[in-house]
Amino acid sequence: MKCLQFVSEHLVEQIVERRKTPSVCCLEEVAIDLDDYNSALVVGDYYKVYDSFLVNKCTIRILAMELWRWDNIPGRLWRGETNTNADGCNPSDKPNVPNDPASV
């Protein structure tokens, strides 16, 4: 089974509690296996979610991907990231890619 690792224990907790539903990443990160704990993202596939200590916390399934610009992420997605506003999905959070599309 494929894997995803989150370095923030708070994010893993939100995923386990089903409060965090989408994730935002750079387009060039979607189709690459970054390492043994961060597999390429494929709609329909299941992923074991690991915390920063490499402990398996749950299993998730990717149901959809959407293409958005960093400066235009819709509210339903940043709310699903458990942010109270779009600041958590701010282009300044991604240095050197402020105008690149994001895959969600």
C-alpha positions as CSV (number, residue, x, y, z in Angstrom):
1,M,0.0,0.0,0.0
2,K,1.1,3.5,-0.7
3,C,2.2,5.9,2.1
4,L,1.9,9.5,3.2
5,Q,3.9,11.0,6.1
6,F,3.0,14.2,7.8
7,V,5.6,15.9,10.0
8,S,3.0,17.8,12.1
9,E,1.4,15.7,14.8
10,H,-1.4,18.2,14.8
11,L,-2.2,17.5,11.1
12,V,-2.1,13.7,11.7
13,E,-4.6,14.2,14.6
14,Q,-6.9,16.2,12.3
15,I,-6.8,13.5,9.6
16,V,-7.6,10.8,12.1
17,E,-10.5,12.8,13.5
18,R,-11.7,13.5,9.9
19,R,-11.5,17.2,10.4
20,K,-8.7,17.7,7.7
21,T,-10.0,16.4,4.4
22,P,-8.0,18.0,1.5
23,S,-4.3,18.7,1.2
24,V,-2.6,21.3,-0.9
25,C,0.7,20.6,-2.6
26,C,2.7,21.8,-5.6
27,L,1.8,20.2,-8.9
28,E,5.3,18.9,-9.4
29,E,5.0,16.9,-6.2
30,V,1.9,14.9,-7.2
31,A,3.4,12.3,-9.5
32,I,6.6,11.6,-7.7
33,D,7.5,9.0,-5.0
34,L,9.4,11.4,-2.7
35,D,10.7,8.6,-0.4
36,D,9.4,5.3,1.2
37,Y,6.8,7.2,3.2
38,N,5.6,9.7,0.6
39,S,4.1,8.0,-2.5
40,A,2.9,9.6,-5.7
41,L,-0.7,10.7,-5.4
42,V,-3.3,8.7,-7.5
43,V,-7.0,9.2,-7.4
44,G,-8.7,6.1,-6.0
45,D,-5.7,4.7,-4.3
46,Y,-5.4,4.0,-0.5
47,Y,-2.6,5.4,1.6
48,K,-1.3,4.6,5.0
49,V,-0.8,7.8,7.0
50,Y,2.3,8.0,9.1
51,D,3.3,10.6,11.7
52,S,6.7,12.1,12.1
53,F,7.8,9.0,14.1
54,L,6.8,6.7,11.2
55,V,3.9,5.3,13.2
56,N,1.0,4.3,11.0
57,K,-2.1,6.2,12.3
58,C,-4.8,5.5,9.7
59,T,-5.6,4.7,6.1
60,I,-7.1,7.3,3.7
61,R,-8.2,7.2,0.1
62,I,-7.7,9.9,-2.4
63,L,-11.1,10.7,-3.9
64,A,-10.3,13.6,-6.2
65,M,-7.7,16.1,-7.3
66,E,-8.3,19.6,-8.5
67,L,-6.0,22.1,-10.1
68,W,-5.9,25.6,-8.6
69,R,-3.6,28.6,-8.5
70,W,-2.0,29.4,-5.1
71,D,-3.6,32.8,-5.1
72,N,-7.1,31.4,-5.9
73,I,-7.7,28.4,-3.6
74,P,-11.5,28.2,-2.9
75,G,-12.9,28.5,0.6
76,R,-14.2,24.9,0.7
77,L,-10.6,23.7,0.3
78,W,-8.9,25.9,2.8
79,R,-11.7,25.2,5.3
80,G,-11.1,21.5,4.7
81,E,-7.4,22.1,5.6
82,T,-8.9,23.3,8.9
83,N,-7.9,26.9,8.3
84,T,-10.3,29.7,9.4
85,N,-9.3,31.7,6.4
86,A,-7.2,31.5,3.2
87,D,-4.0,32.6,5.0
88,G,-3.0,28.9,5.6
89,C,-3.1,28.4,1.8
90,N,-1.2,31.6,1.1
91,P,1.3,31.7,-1.8
92,S,3.9,33.1,0.6
93,D,3.9,29.7,2.3
94,K,5.4,28.3,-0.9
95,P,8.6,30.3,-1.6
96,N,9.5,30.7,-5.3
97,V,6.2,29.4,-6.6
98,P,3.6,32.2,-5.9
99,N,2.0,31.8,-9.3
100,D,2.3,28.1,-9.8
101,P,-0.8,25.9,-9.9
102,A,-1.5,23.8,-6.9
103,S,-3.0,20.4,-6.9
104,V,-5.6,19.7,-4.3
